[in-house]
Amino acid sequence: MKYTYKPKGVCSRKIELEVEEGIVKELLVIGGCNGNLQGISKLVRGMNIEEVIKRLKGIDCNGKGTSCPDQIAKALEEMIIAIK
């Protein structure tokens, strides 16, 4: 399943996900800190979505109350709800 999410409260503008049988196949983040987000995308590829959420949820960026990794977790949570 492919899913697009519009992040809130961060520099990134769009998150595109592809998940197959609960595993992240592809993650593309448009905007934000390019190098860091490319690294995160490669690290989560092949991971179970529940594990990605567990690791990234709640990460804060400079007191914003969220971050690009936190928004990736929120995108995955929203995707799970949309599937059900």
C-alpha positions as CSV (number, residue, x, y, z in Angstrom):
1,M,0.0,0.0,0.0
2,K,1.2,3.5,-0.8
3,Y,0.4,6.4,1.5
4,T,1.1,10.1,1.4
5,Y,1.1,12.3,4.5
6,K,1.4,16.0,5.0
7,P,3.7,16.7,8.0
8,K,2.7,19.3,10.6
9,G,5.0,21.6,12.6
10,V,8.3,20.6,10.8
11,C,10.4,21.6,7.8
12,S,9.5,18.6,5.7
13,R,6.5,19.1,3.3
14,K,5.5,15.6,2.4
15,I,6.1,12.0,3.4
16,E,5.5,9.2,0.9
17,L,5.4,5.6,2.3
18,E,5.1,2.2,0.7
19,V,4.3,-0.6,3.1
20,E,3.8,-4.3,2.2
21,E,2.6,-6.9,4.7
22,G,3.5,-4.6,7.6
23,I,7.0,-3.9,6.4
24,V,8.3,-0.5,5.2
25,K,9.4,-1.0,1.5
26,E,10.0,2.7,0.7
27,L,10.1,6.0,2.6
28,L,10.6,9.4,0.9
29,V,10.5,12.6,2.8
30,I,10.3,15.9,0.8
31,G,11.9,18.9,2.5
32,G,13.6,18.9,5.9
33,C,17.2,18.0,6.5
34,N,17.9,16.0,3.4
35,G,20.9,14.0,4.5
36,N,19.4,13.0,7.8
37,L,16.1,12.0,6.2
38,Q,17.8,10.0,3.5
39,G,19.6,8.1,6.3
40,I,16.4,7.5,8.3
41,S,14.7,6.3,5.1
42,K,17.4,3.7,4.5
43,L,17.5,2.6,8.1
44,V,13.7,1.9,8.3
45,R,13.5,0.2,4.9
46,G,12.7,-3.5,5.7
47,M,11.6,-2.8,9.2
48,N,8.2,-3.7,10.7
49,I,6.0,-0.6,10.9
50,E,5.3,-1.1,14.6
51,E,9.0,-1.1,15.4
52,V,9.5,2.1,13.3
53,I,6.7,3.8,15.2
54,K,8.2,2.6,18.6
55,R,11.6,4.0,17.7
56,L,10.6,7.3,16.2
57,K,7.5,8.4,18.0
58,G,8.0,11.3,20.4
59,I,11.4,12.5,19.1
60,D,11.5,16.3,19.5
61,C,13.3,18.9,17.3
62,N,14.4,22.0,19.2
63,G,11.3,22.2,21.4
64,K,8.8,22.0,18.6
65,G,7.0,19.1,20.3
66,T,7.5,17.0,17.1
67,S,10.2,16.3,14.5
68,C,10.5,14.8,11.1
69,P,11.0,11.3,12.6
70,D,8.0,11.8,14.9
71,Q,6.0,12.8,11.8
72,I,7.1,9.6,10.1
73,A,5.7,7.7,13.1
74,K,2.5,9.7,12.9
75,A,2.2,9.0,9.2
76,L,2.5,5.2,9.8
77,E,0.0,5.4,12.6
78,E,-2.5,7.2,10.3
79,M,-1.8,4.7,7.6
80,I,-2.6,1.8,10.0
81,I,-6.0,3.4,10.8
82,A,-6.7,3.9,7.1
83,I,-6.1,0.3,6.4
84,K,-8.5,-0.9,9.0
